[in-house]
Every structure is written in structure tokens, then in C-alpha cells.
Amino acid sequence: MKISKEEVEKVAVLARLALTEGETETFSSEMSSILDYFDKLKEVDTEKVEPTSHASAGRNVMRHDEVRPSLSKEECLMNAPDADKGCLRVPKIIG
């Protein structure tokens, strides 16, 4: 499918892009070749291929959440450089 320079210019206006004449010609050619590739994909027989949401079979790599013991409040604050009333004090970031 051939994309005309006028169509590229229309898309550029909608995207608020300022394209040079050379860029318009380049994008016209590149977009046309991309759409030609999609036409080739339409020729592939996918009748017996099950639809998937991903290109490859994935698995969950995250571990299961388990309740485990953690530091007590006192242990946590023991090594804190600055603590006040049982809370960590951090430098002010927003003025």
C-alpha cells in the first residue's frame, strides 16, 4: 500500500510535527514498506494457530508472598541517622 506525501503531511499536522520535504519523502517510503509487510503477513495461514496475548509462553517469575518475620520498630530505628518520636526523619525535599 502506497502512502502519499499528502497523507504523511496530514499525520504530521495532527501530531504537530514540522517535517522537512526530505523527511516527508522518507516517512512516506518507510510507512509504505511497513504496510507492505502487513500485507505479506495476511498471506500466512493462521487457521490452526491458537490466539495468544504474548508472542512466547511466559511464566510468572515472581515468588509467592510469604509472611516472614521482619525488624521491630526499635531495631529499625537503632541504625537510623536521624529519628524523632519513633519515626525516621528525612531531609525536606519540597520547599
Backbone as ProteinMPNN parsed JSONL, in Angstrom:
{"seq_chain_A": "MKISKEEVEKVAVLARLALTEGETETFSSEMSSILDYFDKLKEVDTEKVEPTSHASAGRNVMRHDEVRPSLSKEECLMNAPDADKGCLRVPKIIG", "coords_chain_A": {"N_chain_A": [[0.857, -1.18, 0.0], [0.672, 2.115, -0.907], [1.734, 5.025, 0.649], [0.956, 8.341, 0.441], [2.706, 11.498, 0.064], [1.089, 13.558, 0.873], [-0.614, 12.343, 2.705], [1.212, 11.736, 4.722], [1.934, 14.329, 5.442], [-0.512, 15.207, 6.459], [-0.806, 13.565, 8.714], [1.417, 14.471, 10.103], [0.649, 17.102, 10.69], [-1.52, 16.584, 12.402], [-0.124, 15.384, 14.482], [1.358, 17.455, 15.256], [3.917, 17.946, 14.176], [6.784, 19.271, 12.633], [7.831, 18.692, 9.581], [10.517, 18.308, 7.282], [10.859, 18.546, 3.668], [12.403, 16.409, 2.792], [12.192, 14.644, 4.983], [9.465, 14.095, 4.873], [9.274, 12.66, 2.462], [10.908, 10.477, 3.138], [9.482, 9.341, 5.321], [7.123, 8.682, 4.001], [7.976, 6.657, 2.275], [8.983, 4.786, 4.158], [6.708, 4.207, 5.752], [5.059, 3.108, 3.823], [6.471, 0.758, 3.202], [6.242, -0.581, 5.618], [3.469, -1.066, 5.753], [3.269, -2.699, 3.497], [4.588, -4.926, 4.465], [2.738, -5.809, 6.357], [0.744, -6.644, 4.622], [1.975, -8.904, 3.553], [1.984, -10.494, 5.83], [-0.693, -11.087, 6.038], [-1.007, -13.118, 4.249], [-0.153, -15.417, 5.464], [-1.029, -18.584, 6.698], [-3.029, -18.91, 9.367], [-4.904, -20.474, 10.469], [-4.927, -22.769, 12.144], [-3.696, -21.88, 14.408], [-3.566, -21.064, 17.737], [-4.962, -18.22, 19.328], [-3.023, -15.876, 21.186], [-1.947, -13.856, 23.979], [0.608, -13.042, 24.167], [3.799, -13.168, 22.503], [5.444, -15.266, 23.158], [5.381, -18.157, 25.291], [4.925, -17.358, 28.539], [5.943, -17.22, 31.993], [5.193, -16.762, 35.421], [7.599, -15.052, 37.091], [7.861, -14.124, 39.57], [8.139, -14.575, 43.075], [6.058, -16.366, 45.434], [4.108, -14.584, 47.788], [5.034, -14.542, 51.148], [4.461, -14.563, 54.59], [6.827, -13.322, 56.701], [9.122, -12.998, 59.438], [10.052, -9.678, 60.448], [12.032, -6.684, 60.964], [11.764, -5.155, 64.164], [10.211, -2.083, 65.257], [11.939, -0.68, 66.928], [14.399, -1.92, 66.348], [14.724, -1.158, 63.727], [14.922, 1.649, 63.913], [17.223, 1.833, 65.373], [19.621, 2.002, 63.878], [19.176, 4.252, 62.413], [20.059, 7.366, 60.986], [18.797, 9.697, 61.812], [16.194, 10.13, 63.952], [12.892, 10.69, 65.237], [10.529, 10.783, 67.724], [9.85, 8.065, 67.336], [9.862, 7.836, 64.576], [11.336, 7.878, 61.274], [13.464, 10.493, 60.278], [13.771, 12.555, 57.497], [15.542, 14.499, 55.01], [14.09, 17.647, 54.051], [12.458, 17.912, 50.978], [10.729, 19.212, 49.176], [10.203, 22.617, 48.83]], "CA_chain_A": [[0.0, 0.0, 0.0], [1.484, 3.317, -1.051], [1.34, 6.182, 1.455], [1.349, 9.544, -0.285], [3.313, 12.568, 0.853], [-0.006, 14.336, 1.445], [-1.076, 11.628, 3.908], [2.246, 11.938, 5.742], [1.804, 15.715, 5.899], [-1.732, 15.295, 7.277], [-0.485, 12.951, 10.006], [2.361, 15.373, 10.767], [-0.134, 18.216, 11.236], [-2.276, 16.071, 13.552], [0.84, 15.108, 15.55], [2.052, 18.724, 15.489], [5.311, 17.778, 13.801], [7.245, 20.069, 11.498], [8.706, 17.837, 8.784], [11.096, 18.877, 6.067], [10.458, 17.829, 2.453], [13.129, 15.133, 2.797], [11.598, 13.771, 6.0], [8.161, 13.675, 4.363], [9.516, 11.605, 1.477], [11.431, 9.315, 3.862], [8.392, 8.716, 6.063], [6.2, 8.111, 3.029], [8.575, 5.396, 1.836], [9.073, 3.85, 5.282], [5.365, 3.783, 6.138], [4.576, 2.23, 2.753], [7.102, -0.555, 3.34], [5.66, -1.219, 6.811], [2.148, -1.571, 5.372], [3.508, -3.826, 2.59], [4.926, -6.07, 5.301], [1.482, -6.309, 6.911], [0.064, -7.383, 3.545], [2.625, -10.218, 3.497], [1.536, -11.264, 6.993], [-2.062, -11.538, 5.778], [-0.925, -14.326, 3.423], [0.225, -16.55, 6.303], [-2.162, -19.39, 7.154], [-3.068, -18.957, 10.834], [-6.161, -21.16, 10.783], [-4.771, -23.725, 13.251], [-2.877, -21.26, 15.447], [-4.399, -20.566, 18.833], [-4.643, -16.835, 19.682], [-2.338, -15.671, 22.463], [-1.767, -12.451, 24.336], [2.041, -12.758, 24.093], [4.471, -13.885, 21.425], [6.023, -16.501, 23.685], [4.746, -18.626, 26.528], [5.62, -16.795, 29.697], [5.569, -17.752, 33.302], [5.376, -15.774, 36.465], [8.924, -15.206, 37.69], [7.815, -13.58, 40.928], [7.918, -15.586, 44.112], [4.809, -16.231, 46.181], [4.246, -13.804, 49.02], [5.006, -15.318, 52.387], [4.64, -13.755, 55.785], [8.073, -13.671, 57.383], [9.434, -12.01, 60.484], [10.809, -8.515, 60.0], [12.611, -5.912, 62.061], [10.841, -4.398, 65.013], [10.36, -0.638, 65.099], [13.137, -0.278, 67.659], [15.566, -2.389, 65.592], [14.826, -0.333, 62.52], [15.366, 2.99, 64.271], [18.504, 1.745, 66.065], [20.684, 2.421, 62.969], [18.739, 5.417, 61.65], [20.891, 8.53, 61.274], [18.002, 10.731, 62.465], [14.86, 9.637, 64.296], [12.165, 11.591, 66.127], [9.243, 10.267, 68.191], [9.594, 6.754, 66.757], [9.763, 7.918, 63.117], [12.547, 8.268, 60.568], [13.46, 11.871, 59.778], [14.482, 12.675, 56.239], [15.661, 15.906, 54.618], [12.972, 18.247, 53.34], [12.745, 17.932, 49.55], [9.896, 20.224, 48.529], [10.316, 23.856, 49.602]], "C_chain_A": [[0.896, 1.233, 0.0], [0.897, 4.438, -0.204], [1.851, 7.428, 0.734], [1.988, 10.566, 0.653], [2.234, 13.407, 1.521], [-0.536, 13.68, 2.724], [-0.071, 11.78, 5.044], [2.151, 13.352, 6.305], [0.581, 15.895, 6.785], [-1.48, 14.713, 8.668], [0.465, 13.849, 10.791], [1.632, 16.563, 11.387], [-0.891, 17.761, 12.475], [-1.36, 15.817, 14.751], [1.647, 16.346, 15.924], [3.557, 18.586, 15.289], [5.625, 18.663, 12.612], [8.253, 19.228, 10.732], [9.256, 18.601, 7.597], [10.607, 18.06, 4.876], [11.133, 16.454, 2.407], [12.555, 14.146, 3.799], [10.242, 13.251, 5.536], [8.321, 12.538, 3.361], [10.013, 10.327, 2.157], [10.315, 8.58, 4.593], [7.375, 8.072, 5.128], [6.702, 6.74, 2.58], [8.579, 4.358, 2.953], [7.698, 3.328, 5.692], [4.768, 2.855, 5.083], [5.18, 0.836, 2.893], [6.576, -1.302, 4.564], [4.298, -1.824, 6.461], [2.263, -2.725, 4.372], [3.838, -5.084, 3.381], [3.661, -6.659, 5.925], [0.684, -7.077, 5.863], [0.661, -8.782, 3.397], [2.157, -11.097, 4.649], [0.12, -11.802, 6.795], [-2.083, -12.836, 4.97], [-0.619, -15.585, 4.243], [-1.03, -17.265, 6.797], [-2.098, -19.528, 8.673], [-4.317, -19.691, 11.324], [-6.044, -22.055, 12.008], [-3.909, -23.179, 14.386], [-3.794, -20.668, 16.507], [-4.001, -19.131, 19.18], [-3.993, -16.754, 21.059], [-2.242, -14.181, 22.748], [-0.299, -12.047, 24.277], [2.661, -13.614, 22.989], [5.085, -15.203, 21.902], [5.312, -16.88, 24.977], [5.553, -18.114, 27.712], [5.191, -17.494, 30.961], [5.844, -16.664, 34.325], [6.714, -16.018, 37.153], [8.969, -14.66, 39.112], [7.542, -14.704, 41.93], [6.565, -15.341, 44.784], [5.074, -15.415, 47.441], [4.116, -14.72, 50.218], [5.212, -14.355, 53.542], [5.901, -14.247, 56.482], [8.352, -12.625, 58.447], [10.27, -10.865, 59.916], [11.355, -7.779, 61.218], [11.511, -5.251, 62.883], [11.107, -2.916, 64.79], [11.655, -0.158, 65.764], [14.407, -0.704, 66.919], [15.79, -1.54, 64.348], [15.405, 1.04, 62.85], [16.743, 3.001, 64.924], [19.656, 2.258, 65.177], [20.313, 3.645, 62.134], [19.623, 6.612, 61.994], [20.125, 9.635, 62.0], [16.595, 10.184, 62.699], [14.229, 10.617, 65.274], [10.816, 10.981, 66.444], [8.876, 8.946, 67.503], [9.457, 6.748, 65.244], [11.123, 8.277, 62.529], [12.399, 9.717, 60.12], [14.304, 11.902, 58.524], [14.574, 14.152, 55.867], [14.42, 16.376, 53.854], [13.344, 18.369, 51.866], [11.992, 19.044, 48.854], [9.886, 21.463, 49.415], [9.069, 24.542, 49.705]], "O_chain_A": [[1.786, 1.355, 0.841], [-0.284, 4.764, -0.32], [3.044, 7.545, 0.454], [1.828, 10.501, 1.872], [2.443, 13.916, 2.623], [-0.863, 14.361, 3.695], [-0.46, 11.936, 6.202], [2.274, 13.549, 7.514], [0.624, 16.65, 7.756], [-1.888, 15.292, 9.675], [0.335, 13.975, 12.009], [1.966, 16.985, 12.494], [-0.909, 18.462, 13.486], [-1.766, 16.01, 15.897], [2.513, 16.293, 16.798], [4.358, 19.039, 16.107], [4.818, 18.787, 11.69], [9.392, 19.064, 11.17], [8.573, 19.424, 6.987], [10.008, 16.999, 5.053], [10.511, 15.461, 2.03], [12.441, 12.955, 3.51], [9.907, 12.092, 5.778], [7.578, 11.557, 3.411], [9.593, 9.226, 1.799], [10.204, 7.357, 4.506], [6.826, 7.017, 5.445], [5.933, 5.781, 2.516], [8.227, 3.198, 2.736], [7.541, 2.135, 5.951], [4.047, 1.916, 5.421], [4.479, -0.162, 2.721], [6.477, -2.529, 4.543], [4.009, -2.962, 6.83], [1.437, -3.637, 4.396], [3.418, -6.181, 3.014], [3.527, -7.879, 6.012], [0.019, -8.06, 6.19], [-0.067, -9.741, 3.144], [1.955, -12.299, 4.477], [-0.224, -12.857, 7.328], [-3.069, -13.572, 5.005], [-0.811, -16.7, 3.757], [-1.977, -16.627, 7.257], [-1.206, -20.191, 9.201], [-4.726, -19.532, 12.474], [-6.961, -22.1, 12.829], [-3.445, -23.941, 15.233], [-4.683, -19.872, 16.206], [-2.811, -18.849, 19.315], [-4.371, -17.478, 21.98], [-2.435, -13.352, 21.858], [0.021, -10.859, 24.329], [2.113, -14.645, 22.598], [5.224, -16.144, 21.121], [4.726, -16.039, 25.659], [6.737, -18.422, 27.848], [4.218, -18.247, 30.993], [6.644, -15.759, 34.09], [6.931, -17.082, 37.733], [10.002, -14.731, 39.776], [6.807, -15.649, 41.646], [6.007, -14.246, 44.706], [6.123, -15.54, 48.074], [3.217, -15.557, 50.295], [6.039, -13.446, 53.471], [6.028, -15.426, 56.81], [7.868, -11.496, 58.36], [11.089, -11.063, 59.019], [11.16, -8.204, 62.357], [10.474, -4.846, 62.36], [12.12, -2.544, 64.198], [12.373, 0.675, 65.21], [15.378, 0.05, 66.864], [16.927, -1.249, 63.977], [16.282, 1.533, 62.141], [17.37, 4.056, 65.023], [20.579, 2.891, 65.69], [21.065, 4.031, 61.24], [19.908, 6.85, 63.167], [20.727, 10.427, 62.726], [15.896, 9.82, 61.754], [14.922, 11.286, 66.039], [10.038, 10.689, 65.536], [7.721, 8.738, 67.132], [8.987, 5.763, 64.674], [11.955, 8.898, 63.191], [11.34, 10.121, 59.641], [15.405, 11.353, 58.483], [13.785, 14.966, 56.346], [13.792, 15.614, 53.119], [14.419, 18.87, 51.535], [12.562, 19.75, 48.022], [9.595, 21.376, 50.608], [8.997, 25.603, 50.325]]}, "name": "protein", "num_of_chains": 1, "seq": "MKISKEEVEKVAVLARLALTEGETETFSSEMSSILDYFDKLKEVDTEKVEPTSHASAGRNVMRHDEVRPSLSKEECLMNAPDADKGCLRVPKIIG"}
